[in-house]
Amino acid sequence: MASLIRDRDGEGYSGSLVQAIKFDGETPGGKVVGHEPIVGCCLKVGTMTVGMFTTRDWWMTTPITEIISETEEEVRFRTGNSTYTLKK
């Protein structure tokens, strides 16, 4: 199960759903273009079903501006306003 963690405060979400979403202005809600961080896309991490014990089902970043580092276990990346770590 993947975990998305915002570096500055530890906020984020864990789940089996990982989607790179490209907002092109044509597809309502954006288009899923991958399942890992991609520059220019937002990253959404969450659950496939409605969260039963929480008030949210997913976390989505603003568009990714830079991939800082990548290993087999995790990817660190920067958005316009935050730095995140995705643990695979």
Secondary structure as UniProt FT lines:
FT   STRAND          2..6
FT   TURN            7..9
FT   STRAND          12..15
FT   STRAND          17..22
FT   TURN            28..29
FT   STRAND          31..34
FT   TURN            39..40
FT   STRAND          42..46
FT   STRAND          58..60
FT   STRAND          64..70
FT   STRAND          74..79
FT   STRAND          83..87
//
